[in-house]
Amino acid sequence: SRYLEQARDQAPQFTIISWDQENLARSLSPLLGENGINLLGFEEKHLTFSAYQKLSSSLEAELIPGGGLVEQLRAIKDSQEIDLLRRGAAMMDEAFNFILTFIKPGLTEQQVSLELEYYLRSKGALGIPFPYIVASGLRGALPHGVASNKVLQAGELVTIDFGAVWDGYATDMTRTISLGKPNQRQREVYQIVREAQQRAREGITAGLSCCQADALARNPIKEAGLGDYFGHGLGHGVGLEVHELLVLSWRSEELLQPGMVVTV
């Protein structure tokens, strides 16, 4: 009942029904009967086991896992969605340029994270899709090193992974910066990663498999002798959620299609 007015406003093409929060089956049963439904799909990754037990014991319809039906539909964006994502990405560029003027030795990772989130929210972001990663120095080896109270030191590399939700669509950006002049080894490794990313950005196109896209960046990093440190996938789809289909990984043979939006 808390969302009836909002639902009517946001989904005018649908019939809005207030369901019984204490007994979902009680709300579903007459709808299934009226529409002659005896097979009912459900999203198995989102329905709790206890809710499934209640439904399966109370409904006459057979429950069938949906198997990612909705996720597959969402993988391909239309022009309006792509425009929203493009505008969101432009705001992320703006935020990154801002944080470059703020970050300095002596601040904590948490201070950088909070300033970045405040800036994005002040520009209209509806929220953040994940806890920000600000990983400096040795903590840069942590792929998901959520911002801590560690103090930034001169000469360190700092990896920042951040995002925001714009008009319902998520964005995701990862960048590494140097606090002061980088040493020779830092510069070498950074350049290897930068060139690998550039190869992927230039080479990814519809028709490639996800593993072929992943290889565009993975191969040059392997050739440089750093393949053992690239344990994750190259990227992932992004849209209403920050992680969507497809996954750019050496494990996936799925094909990229026009309209898909992926991170690199």
Phi, psi and omega in degrees: 000335182293339187245008184301312182296317179297319181296317180298324182286319187272339183230063185295339182277358181253155169274122185265127181236128176278120184262156181283108184294335179280335184209089180299323181300324181296327178281326184283324188306309180295327179294319179295318180294315182297329184256007177061038183265123175240356172237119185241118179281148175217157180271102190293340179277352185238342180273127180290159181296322180294321178293321178299317180300317180296316181293314184294332180273345186251337183262146176279339179287150176275133180273127183239124177302137183284339174061040176075021181304311182293320181297322178296320179295323183284345184295329181256119184267147173272179187297325179293318179295317180297323177295318178297316180294322179296317179295321178297318179296323178296322177293327178293320175301316180298317180294321179295317178299324178295313186294336176296331179277347184259318189291139179195161176302144180104334175281157173269160176302322181295322178297319178296316180298314182294320180295320180294316179295318180298318180299313182296319179293325179292339179267001175113003177297139181280343181168186177242140185275351180196158176296133185292143174260123169229102188240113185248150176059228181298333180290349177295344177282351180270110183303328179237053181280082181305142185312133182239189177269011176298139180272134178290139181243149176299140179090353181274153165272144179232123176261129180239126178237114187215165180198175178204161178254123180239118179051036176091352183250136185273154172232160186208120182224137175234130180220150176239132181233163179248133176271088185100186184288124180288150176282176187299316182294318177301317181296319180298311183294318179301316182294323177299313181293319181298316180293323178296317178297319181296320177300317181294315181298322181282332188262340182289130181206161176301141180104337175286151170279161180299322180290328175293320178296316179300320183294333179303322179265328185290320184299312180295330178288322174298315182299332179276001178085014183247015184300328181295342183262004180251074186270353184255175175281163182291321184188191185201162174293155179218144182186239178296333172242161184285336174240112178228175174294145002261178176248121177280099187211154176294349181270346190252129177261002182297149184265139174285139183235157177305138179096349176283146179237122182230155173272159174230000000 
